Amino acid sequence: MSRPPDLVQGTLQLLVLKILALEAMNGWAISQRLKQVSGEVLQVSDGSLYPALHKLEQQGFIRSEWRPSENNRRAKFYSLTRLGRRHLERESADWERLSAAISAIVRLNEA
Amino acid sequence: MRLEHWFYALPLRLRSLLRRSRVEAELDEELRGHLELQAQAFVESGMNPEEARWAAQRAMGSVESHKEECREARGVRLLEEFVGDVRYALRGLRRNPSLAAVVVVSLALGIGANTAIFSVLDAVLLARLPVRDPDRLVLLTWSAPKWPAAYMDDLEGSSYKTAEAPGTTSYSFPSTAFHEFERRATRLSSVVGFAANDDHVNVGLDGRAEDALVQAVSGGYFEAMGVAPALGRLILPADDSDRAPPVVVVSYRFWQRQFGSDRAVAGRPIVVNGTPATVAGVAPPDFFGFERGNPPDLWLPLSVYTAQWTRLSPEERLDDPRVWWMGVIGRLKPGATREQAAAELAAIFSSGLTAQPGKGETSPAPQLHVTPASRGLEHLQRRFATSLLLLMAMVGLLLAIACANVAGLLLARAAARRQEIATRLSLGAPRQRLVRQLLVESTVLAVLGGAAGLAVAYWAAAVLVGFFAESRNRILLDVRLDGRVLLFTVAVSVACGVLFGLAPALRLTRSAALSLGPGDRRTGIAARSRSGKFLVALQVGLGLVLLVGSGLMLGTLRRLQTVDVGFPRERLLVFDVKPGLNGYEGQRLADYYEELTRRVAAIPGVESVAFSLLGPIGSGESSGMLEIPGVSPPGTRLDYHRHIVSPGYFGALGVPLLAGRSIGAQDTATAARVAVVNRTFVEQYFHGTNPLGHVLRQGPADKPFDAEVVGIAGDVRYNQVRDAAPPTVYFSYRQASPRPDYIPFFMNYLVRTKGDPRSVQLELQRAALSLDKDVPLVNVRTEEAVIEQVLFLERAFAWLTTAFGAIALVLAAVGLYGTISYTVAQRTREIGVRIALGATRAAILSWVLRQTALVVLIGIAGGIPLAWAATRLLRSHLFELSPSDPATLFAAVTAILLASLAAILVPARRATLIDPVVALRYE
């Protein structure tokens, strides 16, 4: 893998889309969820989440709207678009295939 | 991105562009909200608020850099910066408006002149006929090394010289040949004919008489062209028959003008030269027939034309194979080539030719050619090709000068901005960003110049079209500005702006960061000042070429305007009458002419009056061949130009009679036929011996048409001002035809007045209407105006080249001003030191002059050989003037020297007024 940052970026995108597939969330909630699900494996600083969100929005995979949040201030909530849902399905399938193939190779070497 | 992506992305991007501050505020709010929520979460997990805020901040990292990344994600950053650059560039232009003005004006003139001239050149030389598939059309022509007198008695239409075939070329054929082509050509899908003469007719509409240009065509003409009528129908094959009711097709313009765009025009009556006819329909607006610039008002079937011809000139039959009067155009069949068609048609043509004995048997048979006709008859092309190409070359030079000017100014500015660029670089501005900004600045200038150029082009093209429309033949051009040339010229000027604005800046940005201090400014300045001076010298050199060209054209115009045409052109009014069109003929017609002469002569203010078939200059020409028994070698025929005149002609025109008598009232139809010849005729054909009493013989051997020479008149230029008087013979209008009672059906009158010729104009009309109210005087004009019209090409050329020369001079002066000002400014310190050390003001002045003189003299030295070479191309346009005329060269050099002096006046004064104390503190 010559460009790990791309891999991380792609993975981050996939994770964000997956998280948003369940419900609309604001940026902070997404970052909490990310920590929760990926634990120590994916080191995502709070700050780098936002450029990723803005990029996804520009690509049309998610959309945003301002809504009241937990602390009674308004916050920007992100939700999946139809385009994003399709993208997620496609990407998940690709990911499954790729990880299955890699697992197979790794197991082959062990044998 | 796919379409669906754009569906989401486009509103977002537009929002980030147009509501920029709002988007920024939201970004800020979003990130702040995150920090607050995170801090709150930390507080809930047991931290104190202060700690929690810091922890949240740490987890986030640098807010500003994340903001920047978010902005990047919006994808409009480039555009935002671009808008900023454009604003910055415009601000810069406002700060330095004189530089911007000079650059934009230079570009506007270069771009505008090139676009206008090329657009006219395109309309005249390159544009194809607006008909179906014009590339398949061919025009039949013939050429012969000598006039084919054995095969032809009369040629109607035109003959001309071409580069392809020696001798004479023409597209007039006998109608017999046309019918053979029509019947036997297998390579052509259609063969159509048209009258090679364009004729003016009297048209009667609702009782009003109008003058109209008519084109007679064969029945299949419009079908072969593949044009559709705008209204009604066009001429059909069935219309071209003696038994068919006469119809005409009117041009779109004529329909608008004379019928008030009446949609129900089809079927309306119209009278053509007294023959009642019906309007069949209206031709499409862009259709002008075959001849660009000379659009007919009416199209008639050939059958109608032939019938009228026979009525007006009964002695000449259009079905005679020795009368050549028809143009022939064909459309190649699919798959057939021009060569195949030529081989077949040449065989058909030569099989129809028979030489008549006793008529110059030595003349070789004419050869048929099949030429491409996608551009029509190419009269305009032949007349204006060299002129337009020369003008194109001149505006090309002008563009080069404009580019050099722009380059010089931008070069100066780039050098002046060295300090600014170095500062910005050392403050951390990315180099690529600076380069982009400089590029935007050049582009902004070019776009402004291009826009102004478009305006100049529109205006200049309209002026050019006006020049053509004012010519004697009223050449009507449909000129559209050419987008390709506009783009090309804008590209050239942008390229030169970028090259000279950017290249030095680039060089600077590479090294500038290291050299912020004032210490080593010299090297860059020396280089910049060398290329700046070279550019000014280039402008001076090219400007000299244009100035010499314009001087030569002005000299030519002046000489042509004042050349002795053989008669005094002042106080001379000319007009035409065509009583023949109203049914006058024979003795009645002669009586009309004589009576009109008497009535005009009786008008107070009129000195004398006479008439002739052709006006003195600018009314066309008529020529023939004759023998002089006992003088010319037997069997050879001599060319001569013919004038058919009334009694008193020489007196009224003011032509001196050198010997014998003039043509008088006694030379009637029944008297012995006489002729007066001009001095050139005597010199060329009698070799100085006495011609009086000799016989001039024309006509067939069995029925000779003889006239006795009774007088010698002074030389008068014939039709053209430019050409020396040809051998000319004058006949009495009563004796002009072998048929004794034949009188030409129209005449050109000459009225010599005592005062202003225009003052008798009203009385003239009254005299004519009192004689016959239905015969109008047409084309009343002064002979001076006629000559001006004949000289339209020279006048247009002189005006245009003078304009180009003046522009070049101004641009070169501006360039010089800029360069010398810059040099003086850069050397303020040095000059200050010199003055402090005791240099006088005169010494400083002479230093500035030396700087200037060097540049200007190098430019002139380079320009003289260039001008010498370039003006050879003008040779065919000059009149009694050598391309290397020393007076013109001297005047051009003087103009450049004077302009240079004027240009350096301000900087030179500034240099002498430098205060050494201020100057030494200057840096």
Interface residues (C-beta under 8 A of the other chain):
Chain A: N26 G27 W28 S31 Q32 S45 D46 G47 S48 Y50 P51 H54 K55 E57 Q58 Q59 G60 R63 W66 S69 E70 N71 R73 R74 A75 K76 T81 L83
Chain B: M1 E4 H5 W6 F7 Y8 A9 L12 R13 E26 E29 E30 L31 G33 H34 E36 L37 Q38 Q40 A41 A56 A59 M60 G61 S62 V63 S65 H66 E69 C70 E72 A73 R74 G75
